[in-house]
Amino acid sequence: MILRGTVIGALGAGASSDPVISDGVVVTEGHRISWVGPAALFSGDTPLPAPTESILLPGLIDVHCHGGAGAGFPNADAVGAGRAAAHHRAHGTTGLLASLVSAGEQDLVRQARILAGLVESGTLLGIHLEGPFLSEARCGAQDPASIVPGDPDLFDRVCDAARGTVRSMTLAPETAHFGALLAAMRRWDVVPSFGHTDADARTTAARIADATGRPVTATHLFNAMPPFHHRAPGPVGAFLAAAGRGDVVLELIADGVHLAPETVSMVFDTVGPDNIILVSDAMAAAGMADGAYELGPLEVEVSGGVARLTTSDGSQGAIAGGTARLLEVVRSAVFDSGVALPDAVAAASRTPARVIGMHSERGTLAPEFRADIVITDQQLRPRCVLVGGAPVDTEGSAWKS
């Protein structure tokens, strides 16, 4: 297959020094990319297609996603979880970690076993545990009754049920038995992601130092943690400083709900796309109408596309995940926050691929890489998605403007 358009995120003939090829070509053979470069350098026997206004992106990788299409990974059976993954795939997320939330051991073990089968079949890239070793004071949309002190044995049991498919875990830096948990995460090759924390800057910085030498991320920076203050910088200050040194990669939910556009642009300008991962934090309502949903054991009401916990007195509950797909997050970062398109795309493809150890075949348009490619219009709306070189239905009618 020969694709032509503006190519973003490429490494190939004449492409190594320029993040954008204004009239580029991507050639696929089977499941892999065989050639990438400017149309002017193409010398294949097959005639080139005519120039197009399409934009060609690497397949996006979402490392923090709780579901979509009416199904949530913390609750769904294999059919529902597969439907959620397929929905995100059709909207450009060609690689996905399925995120769980804090829950009792029985629920975590059950869902880990279900999702492990989808990882083994290639539907998912892995599992992300968001909890249960979090700060109850910063639980956000997590069930406070399900949050427990750090328990390495419980972590081992969940990873065993997941058959080694857990790729990352969010934990609070101040949780109990942190050192033993970190050692267990190293044994299972699980990326530590610090978040849902009430820790101060000193504690956070010390935990980051404990984890150096391997990828470390910060779960949805700014959300579910104390705000930055000039005399009390808290975890935000520690995370930004560490990202500036290249010691931490920062998750951002740049969906226009979780963060102000100016906050998103500030972080990109401060630490750059190699130290940022754009995530959706999407829950079951992604791609669905407003209404009632679940996030683990908690009830959620979606109104105007914003998900919030349902409260007994009708007051405004905490934001409970997102309803955007990752390509929409990239779109918001570019058009609302003014982030350069190559930077936003890198933060949603190359950087997450590197953090989860899949950068040798995903996240970049380059020869020998998987032919996971997203073709969009000039407004970053999907026209076609290729997964391993095969097109999938983009469900264009479900796109949210």
N, C-alpha and C positions, 0 to 999 in steps of 0.2 A: 504494500500500500504506500502511495506517495501523498504526503500532506504538504500543503503550501499555505503560508500566511506569516504573520509576525510571530517569531519564535522567542519565547521567554524561558530562561532557565536552561540554556543549552551548553553543551561542551561537544565540539566537533570541528569539522573543517572550517578554519577561519573564525571560530566562535569563542575561542578560549578567553579573549580579553574584552568581549562586549556582551553584557547581559541581555541585549536585545538584538535580534536579527530582523531588520524591518521587512525584508522579503526572503524568508527562509524556507527550507525544505526539511522535512523529517520523513525518512523512509523506514518502513517496518517490514520485517520478514518473520512470519510466524509470531512467536511471543515476544520477540526482541526488536529493538531499534538497530538498524544496520548502518544508517548514515544520517548526519545532521550537519547543516551548514547553509550558507547563502545560496540562493537559487543560481547566482552567477557562477558558482563553483561546481554545480552539479554536472556530472558527466556520465550519467547512466544511460543505458540503451533505451529505456522507456521515456517517452516524451513527458515533459513536466506538465502538470495541470496549469491552467491560467492563474495569474495572481488573484488573491482573495483579500478581503478585509478581516478574515478570521484571525484569532489569536490562538496560538498553540502553547499550552502549558503542560508541565509535568503533572502527572496525577497527584492530587492533594492527599495529605496524610493527616488524619485527625487523631491525636493521642488522648483526647478527652471528650468522650461522647457517650451519653446515657441512653440514646435511642432515637426513634423517629417513626413516622408513618403509623402512629398509634400504639407502638410497642416500646417498652422500656427494658433495657438489659437487666436492671435489678429485679424485674418481675416476670419477664416473658419466658415462654417455653422456646424450644429450638426453632419452631416455625416463626413465631413472632420476632425473635432476635434476628433471624435470617431476613425477615421482611424489613426490619429497621436498617440492617446493613445494606440491603439492596437499594433502599431508598436513597441513602447517602451516596452510594456508589453511582447511582444514576444522575446525581447532581455534582459529580466531579471528585468525590472523596473515594479514591481507588484503594486506599489503605486505611484501616480503622482499628483503634483499640476500643473495646467495649468496656465502658466504665460502670463499676458497681458503686453503691453507696454504703454507708454504715448500716449494718444490720446484724441480727443474731447469727451465731455460728452456723446453725442449720441452714439458714437462708443463703449465707455466703457460700457454703460448701455446695449446696444444690445448684446455685447459679454458676459457680466456677466449673462444675462438671458439665453443665449444659453448654456454656460458652467454649469450653475446651474443645468440644467436638467441632464447633464452627471454625476454630483456629486450625485444627487438624485438617479440615476440608478446604482451607484456603479462603473461607468467607471473611474471616477476621485476621488481623495481624497479631492479636494478643488481647490480654485483659489488663485493665487498669483498676486497681483497688483504690477508691477514694474513701479512706477510712478502713476500720473503725477507730484507729488510734489518733484521734483528733482532739482539739480543744472544745470542750462543751461551751465555753464562753464565746467561741467564734464558730458555732456549728452551722450558721447560715441555714440552708435548706436540708441539712442533715438531721436525722432523728436524734435528739440529745440522749434519749433513753438507750440508744444503740451504741453510743460512744463509750469506749472502754480504754483503760490505760494500756500502754504498749505491752504486747504479749507475744514473744517470739514463737512460742509453741502453737498458738492459734494461727499465726501467720504461716507456719510450716504446714499446718493441717489444710489451710485453704489452698496453698500452693500445691500441695500433694493432690488435692481434689482436682485442681486445674491442670494436672499432669505437666507441670513446667511451662504453662503458657502465660503466666502472669509476667508482664513486661515492666510495669511501673506501679508504684504505690504512693499515694499521698498520705503523709503523716505529719503531725505537729512536731516541731523541733523539741518542744518541752515535754513530750510524752515520756512515760516511764520506760525504763530498760532500753533507752535509745541505742546504746552501744551494741547490745545483744541483737536488737532488731536490725541494725545496720549490718552486722555480721551475717545474719540470716539472709538479708536481701542480697548480699554479695554471693552467698552460696547458691541462691536461686537465680542469679544474674538479673535482678530486678532493679530498675532505676529508682532511686529515692526522689520523691517530689515533695517539697516542704510546703505546707499550706494549712488552712483552717487552724490558724495559730494565734495565740495571744502573747507570744514570746516577745521579749525586748530585743534590741539590735544585738547586744553582746551575746545572748544565748543563741540567737539565730546564726550569727557569724561563727561561733564556736562549732555549731553542728555542721555548717557548711565546710569548715576546715576538717572536721572528722571524716567527711565524705569525699574529700578531694582525691583525685586520681581516677575517677570514673564519672560518667555523666550524672549531673544533678539538675533538677528543674525546680521551679517555684510554681505551684499550682495557682492558676488564675490570679496573677499579681494584682494587688489592691483589694480584691474581693475576699471576704472572710478573714480579714486581718486588721489590726489597728491602723488608722490612717497615719501617714507620715506627718511628723511635727518637728520643727527645727530644733527643739530641745529634747525630743523623744522620737528619734527616727524610726524605731521599731523594726519589724521584719522587712518593711518596704525599703528602708534605707540600706539594710544589710544585703538584701537581694540585688538592688540596683548596683551597689558597689561591687558585689561579687560578679555580677554579669559584666560590668565594665572591665574586670580582670580576666574574664573568660572562664570563671569557675562555676557559673550557674546560667542556665537557660530559662528565660522568663516566659511563662504562658500568659497570653493576653486574649480575653474574650472581646474582640473588637467588633461587636455586633450592634453598637449604637445604644445598647441598653445597660450593659454591665460597666462600661467605661465611657467617659466623654471623649469625643473625637480628638480633642487637644491632648488628652492624656496618652492616647495611642501614639500620636505623632511625636510627643515628647520622648517616650520610651524608645521609639525607633531612632530618633536623632541622638539619643544618649548612648545606647549600647549597640545599635546596628542589628541587621536581620540574622546574623549568625548566632546571636544570643537571644533570639525571640522565637517562640512557637505560637502561631495563631491557632486557636482552638475554637470549637463551637460550643462545648458544654451542652450540646443539644439533648433534650429529653424527648419523651414519647410524642409530644405535640408538634415536633418539627415536621413541616409539610402538611399539617392538619388545621382544621378550623378551631376557633376559640371554643373553650368549654372546660369540662372537668377531666383531670388526668391524675396519674399517680407517679411519684418519684420514690421508689422503694416503699417504705411503709407509710409515707406521708401523702396527703391529698393536696392537689395543686389545681388552681384555677387559672386558665389562660384568658386574658382579655387584651384585645388590641395587639396580639402577638407576643405579649409579655407574660411569662409564667411566674406566678407567686404562690406561696403556700396559702392554703385555705385556713382562715382563722375562725374561732368560735364566735367572736364578737363582730365579725365583719370588717375589722380593721385591715389595713394593708399589710400583707405578709411579706416575708423575705423573698427576694428573687430566687426562683427555683429552677435553675438551669436556663438554657436558651431554646429558641425555636428556629434559629437560622441554621442553614447548612454551611459548611466551611467555605464554599465558594462565595456565599453571600457575605461571610465575614471578611474575606479578601476584598470583595467589592466595596464594603463599607470602609475598610482601611484605606483603599485607594481614593475613592470618590468623596468620602466624608472627612477623613483625616489627612489626606494629601500625601500618603505614603507612596513612594515610587513603586510602580507596578512590579519591577523585578525584585524589589525588597519584600513586598507583601507576599509574592509568590514563593520566594525562597523560605520565608518564615512559615509557610504552609506546606512545604514539600521537602526541600533539601535539608533544612535544619531538623525537623522532626525525624526524618529518615536517619540522620546522623546520630541523634540522641538514642534511638531505639536499636541502633546497630544494623540498619538496613541500607546504608548509604552506598553500598557497592553495587546496588541494582535498582534502587528506587530514588525518587526525589529529584532527578535530573534527566533532561533529554540528551542522551549520549549513546554512542554505539555500544552494543552489548547490554545496555540496560533494558529492563522490562518495558514493553511498549504500553505503558500506562500513560495515556495522553488525554488531556481535556481540550476540546476545541470550543471556543466561545466567540460571541460577537464582540463588538467594540465596547459594549457595556458590561462585559464579563458575564453574560447570560449563556448557559451551555447550549451548544449546537449538537455536539456529539461527544461521547465519552468512550475511550478505548481502554479495555482492561486486558492486559496480555495480548494486545493486538486485535481483540474482538470488540466490536461496538456493542454498547448496551443501550437500552431505552432510556432517553433522558427525561421522560415524563414532563415534557416542556410545559404542559398545561398546569403543572403543579408549582411552577416557579413563582416565588413571591417577589413582587416588585418593591 
